[in-house]
Amino acid sequence: METVGVYIAKTHLAELLDRVSRGERITITRHGIPVATMSPADGPAKVPVAETIESLKCFGREHRQSGGSIREMIEEGRR
């Protein structure tokens, strides 16, 4: 884990954020004393594609459109 001072962190924040987004951890110090640690944020949990497709199909079965086709609804919206 790399250590950088507050001044360097402030002046090179964008570069440090790029490095952190790639998985690196960086400690920020003030007068040689650690005050903060930059680490990648926890991303959303990845849902398998097959599970997503199945949930969309289930949603479609439970929420049928009433009256008309999608094309008719699109044309109605254009009026």
Buried (B, 14 or more C-beta within 10 A) or exposed (E): EEEBEEEBBEEEEEEBEEBBEEEBEBBBBEEEEEEEEBEEEEEEEEEEEEEEEEEEEEEEEEEEEEEEEEEEEEEEEEE
